[in-house]
Amino acid sequence: MPVFADSGYRLPDERKERMSIVLTISEDEHITIDTFQPGDAAGVGDLFRKVYGEEYPVRLVYDPEGLVRAFEKHENIPAVARSSKGIVVGYVSIFRSAPVGTVYEAGQGLVLVDYRKHGILREMIRYYSEVLAPAYGADAVFGEAVCNHIYSQKAWAAHGAIETAIEVDLMPAEVHAREGATGRVSTLHMTRMYRPMEHTAYAPRQYEETMRFIYDGLTSGARVEKATDGFAGVGPTSIESNHFTFAHVTRMTVRQAGQDFPAVFEEYERDALQKNMVVIQVWLKLSWPFIAGLTDWLRGKGYFFGGILPRWFGEDGLLMQKVVVRPNWEGIMLYSDRARHILTAVREDWQRATV
């Protein structure tokens, strides 16, 4: 039976003591789950090498000094599982990947093969959900649960994460081949809220019903209103584009959308397609009353609804996405009626946008 124990270590908020989780797995071995410490860095690399060799795409896990620096800057905050035999047997992290620094992504979960029947990953998820995220000031923590099986979806839901979007065909099949994936793998965007904030989310008319459904039960503090007519705001368009070559995915963060949005966007899209990107994601601000004009224009370019990104820009964001080939709809497995409802809306908008 896992129990919380006082580790004696202090979190950034000095009023809170770091708690560890202790699992007894045999008469002569127990596992302690708590916050990463600099002395764990080499053991983390060893753990990933034992499972993935040198092939894990997040190179940070192999870099002891980099792991320590990222932890000290609160950019990557891991939980580790240490055996009483002196080895790191499990790892999971919350890390910054959203446009705003107070929204963390959870992922990189891994447990050594010989230790996978003791509930270690489940307890590491509980640890970052109940201890790390609130202690380090997260407004929200999200995860991209793979949809070629339902296990991670159920695990995150058990710790308060709510389904808000589906990222279609996000990962190539070879990344999940050991799990039986035969086509590109979609992910279910799931978020746990920690600090709701009152704000307005403007809904494009074609997405209003689905957005209200997603917001029902999501404690983000958003008030949904209809988006206004018009195309874009004032000032020049500002877009940040990141290419993930191994996955053939481009992500575009639209910081500002002006009247020049079509010309600027098409230049970025052309660059992505020339680099053989298969999936293009676009992140827009739901705080823009004129967002309907942007989504209408994007739908004319083959982009379709993905869902809501809570607190993505401080306030909420909207995911639009384009898949160059036919999406692997048949490979999407979902654990809940709520997730299936979102998928129906996503697929119907894809059908309309690609006619």
C-alpha positions as MATLAB code, in Angstrom:
seq = 'MPVFADSGYRLPDERKERMSIVLTISEDEHITIDTFQPGDAAGVGDLFRKVYGEEYPVRLVYDPEGLVRAFEKHENIPAVARSSKGIVVGYVSIFRSAPVGTVYEAGQGLVLVDYRKHGILREMIRYYSEVLAPAYGADAVFGEAVCNHIYSQKAWAAHGAIETAIEVDLMPAEVHAREGATGRVSTLHMTRMYRPMEHTAYAPRQYEETMRFIYDGLTSGARVEKATDGFAGVGPTSIESNHFTFAHVTRMTVRQAGQDFPAVFEEYERDALQKNMVVIQVWLKLSWPFIAGLTDWLRGKGYFFGGILPRWFGEDGLLMQKVVVRPNWEGIMLYSDRARHILTAVREDWQRATV';
ca = [
       0.000    0.000    0.000;
       1.665    3.280   -1.083;
       1.984    5.913    1.594;
       3.117    9.506    1.690;
       6.130   10.152    3.886;
       7.998   13.297    4.907;
      11.280   13.440    2.978;
      12.584   16.456    4.887;
      13.271   18.381    1.665;
      11.781   21.849    1.078;
       9.947   22.859   -2.100;
      10.212   26.414   -3.543;
       7.283   27.408   -1.322;
       9.008   27.059    2.043;
       5.708   26.523    3.789;
       5.322   23.149    2.097;
       7.364   20.088    2.892;
       8.114   17.772    0.018;
       6.312   14.515    0.443;
       7.532   11.257   -1.009;
       5.584    8.127   -1.878;
       6.974    4.851   -0.579;
       6.100    1.537   -2.247;
       7.134   -1.792   -0.742;
       7.600   -4.266   -3.575;
       9.345   -7.108   -1.736;
      10.751   -7.992    1.659;
      14.140   -6.578    0.715;
      13.271   -3.695   -1.611;
      11.172   -0.562   -1.550;
      10.688    2.279   -4.032;
      10.691    5.953   -3.070;
       9.007    8.424   -5.422;
       9.835   12.072   -4.959;
      11.243   15.183   -6.610;
      14.325   14.971   -8.816;
      17.625   15.854   -7.161;
      20.946   16.586   -8.930;
      22.322   13.239   -7.811;
      19.616   11.468   -9.853;
      20.760   12.880  -13.209;
      23.163   10.123  -14.221;
      20.686    7.451  -13.121;
      17.973    9.002  -15.315;
      20.216    8.642  -18.351;
      20.995    5.053  -17.429;
      17.269    4.307  -17.122;
      16.474    5.606  -20.615;
      19.458    3.777  -22.121;
      18.273    0.484  -20.634;
      14.885    0.884  -22.339;
      15.548    2.972  -25.485;
      19.296    2.783  -25.997;
      20.352    6.193  -27.334;
      17.190    6.636  -29.408;
      14.829    8.507  -27.073;
      13.903   11.738  -28.916;
      14.051   14.013  -25.843;
      17.829   14.339  -25.630;
      17.717   16.144  -22.304;
      17.328   12.862  -20.406;
      20.847   11.833  -21.487;
      22.433   15.114  -20.365;
      23.057   15.172  -16.582;
      24.169   18.817  -16.491;
      21.301   19.865  -18.737;
      18.785   18.053  -16.525;
      20.059   19.899  -13.472;
      20.020   23.296  -15.231;
      16.487   22.781  -16.542;
      15.310   21.734  -13.087;
      16.900   24.764  -11.425;
      15.138   27.054  -13.937;
      11.836   25.200  -13.365;
      11.719   24.402  -17.089;
      11.731   20.633  -16.541;
      10.583   19.308  -13.156;
      10.855   15.526  -12.864;
       9.595   13.019  -10.360;
      11.822    9.973   -9.993;
      11.364    6.507   -8.543;
      14.452    5.293   -6.682;
      14.982    1.717   -5.590;
      16.455    1.054   -2.160;
      19.083   -0.870   -4.167;
      20.448    2.447   -5.402;
      19.128    2.762   -8.967;
      16.593    5.026  -10.661;
      13.778    2.763  -11.898;
      11.194    5.332  -12.948;
      10.908    8.863  -14.308;
       8.185   11.303  -15.325;
       8.331   15.048  -15.799;
       6.293   18.215  -16.078;
       7.977   20.626  -18.459;
       7.342   23.885  -20.268;
       6.179   23.540  -23.866;
       3.201   25.928  -24.075;
       3.547   29.600  -25.054;
       3.120   30.664  -21.415;
       5.458   29.515  -18.654;
       2.794   28.631  -16.073;
       1.304   25.841  -18.210;
       3.285   22.605  -18.029;
       3.153   19.477  -20.132;
       3.367   16.100  -18.393;
       5.143   13.268  -20.110;
       8.325   11.260  -20.662;
       6.967    8.625  -18.290;
       9.123    5.511  -18.096;
       9.567    2.575  -15.722;
      12.281   -0.060  -15.987;
      10.817   -3.242  -17.487;
      11.415   -5.439  -14.421;
       9.491   -2.962  -12.220;
       6.366   -2.434  -14.335;
       3.891   -4.537  -12.343;
       4.040   -2.555   -9.120;
       1.997    0.570   -9.952;
       5.061    2.827  -10.038;
       3.969    4.897  -13.047;
       0.517    5.390  -11.533;
       2.062    6.668   -8.312;
       4.479    8.973  -10.177;
       1.481   10.510  -11.944;
      -0.165   10.988   -8.563;
       3.022   12.611   -7.277;
       3.365   15.210  -10.012;
      -0.384   15.874   -9.909;
      -0.687   16.312   -6.152;
       2.771   17.597   -5.194;
       4.913   18.980   -8.015;
       2.340   20.934  -10.026;
       0.857   22.945   -7.132;
       4.255   23.424   -5.471;
       5.814   24.922   -8.584;
       2.927   27.274   -9.329;
       1.351   25.609  -12.367;
      -1.859   27.170  -13.652;
      -2.540   23.982  -15.577;
      -0.822   20.724  -16.511;
      -1.700   18.950  -19.732;
      -0.757   15.666  -21.295;
      -0.975   14.226  -24.784;
      -2.316   10.739  -24.146;
      -1.727    8.438  -27.098;
      -4.812    7.038  -28.805;
      -3.448    3.707  -30.055;
      -4.479    2.405  -26.612;
      -6.485    3.799  -23.683;
      -4.196    3.088  -20.705;
      -2.560    6.513  -20.355;
      -5.907    8.227  -20.970;
      -7.467    6.372  -18.042;
      -4.443    6.955  -15.807;
      -4.500   10.733  -16.313;
      -8.278   10.922  -15.962;
      -7.968    9.219  -12.570;
      -5.948   12.236  -11.409;
      -8.316   14.978  -12.506;
      -7.316   15.569  -16.141;
     -10.159   16.579  -18.483;
     -10.326   15.938  -22.245;
     -10.230   19.186  -24.262;
      -8.812   18.436  -27.742;
      -7.667   15.736  -30.156;
      -4.363   16.182  -31.978;
      -4.869   14.144  -35.114;
      -1.969   12.013  -36.428;
       0.536   13.751  -34.162;
       3.139   10.965  -33.946;
       4.610    8.622  -36.594;
       3.776    4.932  -36.301;
       7.373    3.844  -35.730;
       7.528    5.669  -32.387;
       4.801    3.375  -31.051;
       5.465    0.276  -33.138;
       6.224   -1.806  -30.029;
       2.676   -1.051  -28.861;
       1.180   -2.316  -32.110;
       0.636    0.991  -33.929;
       0.322    0.507  -37.699;
      -0.397    4.110  -38.707;
       0.213    7.611  -37.387;
      -0.919    8.005  -33.776;
      -3.293   10.711  -32.575;
      -3.247   12.066  -29.035;
      -5.945   13.134  -26.619;
      -5.127   16.511  -25.065;
      -6.054   16.269  -21.369;
      -5.678   19.093  -18.842;
      -5.855   19.400  -15.085;
      -6.614   22.933  -13.895;
      -4.961   24.334  -10.766;
      -5.654   28.074  -10.917;
      -8.872   29.080  -12.699;
      -9.007   32.659  -13.966;
     -12.058   34.574  -15.129;
     -11.703   35.449  -18.812;
     -13.675   35.483  -22.057;
     -13.353   32.837  -24.757;
     -14.825   33.916  -28.098;
     -16.418   31.047  -29.996;
     -16.556   30.961  -33.807;
     -20.155   30.237  -34.772;
     -19.354   26.820  -36.286;
     -17.596   25.726  -33.082;
     -19.780   27.315  -30.416;
     -21.796   24.208  -29.566;
     -18.720   22.002  -29.287;
     -16.793   24.596  -27.302;
     -19.619   24.935  -24.796;
     -19.636   21.145  -24.465;
     -15.882   21.086  -23.779;
     -16.104   23.931  -21.277;
     -18.865   22.143  -19.383;
     -16.930   20.508  -16.566;
     -13.657   22.329  -17.261;
     -12.901   24.733  -14.409;
     -10.811   27.193  -16.422;
     -12.890   30.232  -15.474;
     -13.766   30.974  -19.116;
     -16.966   32.745  -20.109;
     -17.986   31.755  -23.666;
     -19.237   34.489  -25.975;
     -19.883   34.568  -29.705;
     -17.033   35.837  -31.839;
     -17.691   38.992  -33.845;
     -17.504   39.565  -37.576;
     -14.284   40.857  -39.035;
     -11.028   39.280  -40.014;
      -8.157   40.341  -37.782;
      -6.804   42.806  -35.291;
      -4.511   45.757  -35.715;
      -0.752   45.630  -36.054;
       1.478   43.221  -37.967;
       0.995   39.461  -37.787;
       3.461   37.609  -35.553;
       3.886   33.832  -35.890;
       6.389   31.488  -34.262;
       6.952   28.233  -36.152;
       8.624   25.071  -34.830;
       9.402   22.056  -36.996;
       9.662   18.594  -35.430;
      11.495   16.746  -38.181;
      11.362   13.261  -36.631;
       7.559   13.474  -36.369;
       6.996   15.517  -39.560;
       4.974   18.031  -37.525;
       5.006   21.830  -37.605;
       3.469   23.903  -34.832;
       2.612   27.559  -35.414;
       1.926   29.870  -32.490;
       0.039   32.944  -33.676;
       1.013   35.696  -31.246;
      -0.715   38.481  -33.168;
      -3.014   38.410  -36.192;
      -3.262   41.524  -38.347;
      -4.691   42.302  -41.759;
      -1.587   40.747  -43.302;
      -2.349   37.362  -41.726;
      -3.064   35.469  -45.008;
       0.179   36.505  -46.687;
       2.311   35.880  -43.589;
       0.654   32.558  -42.794;
       0.984   31.228  -46.323;
       4.725   31.903  -46.233;
       5.082   29.854  -43.046;
       2.876   27.087  -44.420;
       4.866   26.938  -47.657;
       8.047   26.511  -45.641;
       6.505   23.651  -43.642;
       5.316   21.810  -46.728;
       8.693   22.217  -48.424;
      10.203   20.518  -45.358;
       7.831   17.555  -45.911;
       5.766   18.176  -42.813;
       2.683   15.942  -42.694;
       0.836   17.647  -39.819;
       0.544   21.402  -39.256;
      -0.938   22.676  -35.998;
      -1.995   26.299  -35.496;
      -2.500   27.818  -32.049;
      -4.852   30.826  -31.923;
      -5.988   33.013  -29.040;
      -9.606   32.596  -27.951;
      -9.358   36.055  -26.369;
      -9.624   37.565  -29.885;
     -13.230   38.631  -30.668;
     -12.336   38.408  -34.391;
     -11.164   34.780  -34.223;
     -14.091   33.597  -36.389;
     -12.593   35.333  -39.400;
      -9.323   33.507  -38.876;
     -10.939   30.084  -38.486;
     -13.115   30.661  -41.572;
     -10.047   31.513  -43.628;
      -8.071   28.541  -42.263;
     -10.926   26.146  -42.981;
     -10.759   27.318  -46.583;
      -7.127   26.176  -46.553;
      -8.002   22.694  -45.274;
      -7.534   23.280  -41.521;
     -10.052   21.843  -39.093;
     -11.031   22.042  -35.439;
      -8.866   20.349  -32.824;
     -10.207   21.654  -29.528;
      -9.467   23.975  -26.630;
      -6.048   24.564  -25.059;
      -6.747   25.808  -21.512;
      -4.650   28.768  -20.283;
      -2.374   28.319  -23.318;
      -1.612   32.008  -23.667;
      -2.457   32.910  -20.086;
      -6.011   32.863  -21.412;
      -7.315   29.952  -23.468;
      -6.221   28.900  -26.939;
      -7.816   27.144  -29.906;
      -6.177   24.335  -31.880;
      -6.650   24.223  -35.653;
      -4.872   21.498  -37.602;
      -4.172   20.194  -41.067;
      -3.103   16.682  -42.081;
      -1.656   16.404  -45.566;
      -2.679   12.754  -46.007;
      -5.897   11.055  -44.959;
      -5.827   10.829  -41.144;
      -5.648    7.443  -39.453;
      -9.151    7.756  -37.980;
      -9.499    3.997  -37.624;
      -6.484    3.883  -35.304;
      -7.980    6.228  -32.714;
      -9.049    4.481  -29.499;
     -10.777    6.558  -26.795;
     -11.782    5.610  -23.280;
     -14.667    8.033  -22.578;
     -17.926    9.277  -24.083;
     -16.655   12.850  -23.666;
     -13.559   12.114  -25.763;
     -15.646   10.368  -28.414;
     -17.959   13.400  -28.590;
     -14.953   15.645  -29.242;
     -13.661   13.237  -31.897;
     -17.001   13.348  -33.706;
     -16.826   17.146  -33.868;
     -13.189   17.043  -35.034;
     -13.855   14.509  -37.773;
     -16.995   16.266  -39.018;
     -15.083   19.540  -39.308;
     -12.290   17.729  -41.175;
     -14.869   16.439  -43.629;
     -16.258   19.953  -44.195;
     -12.820   21.559  -44.471;
     -11.467   19.040  -46.974;
     -14.415   18.847  -49.369;
];
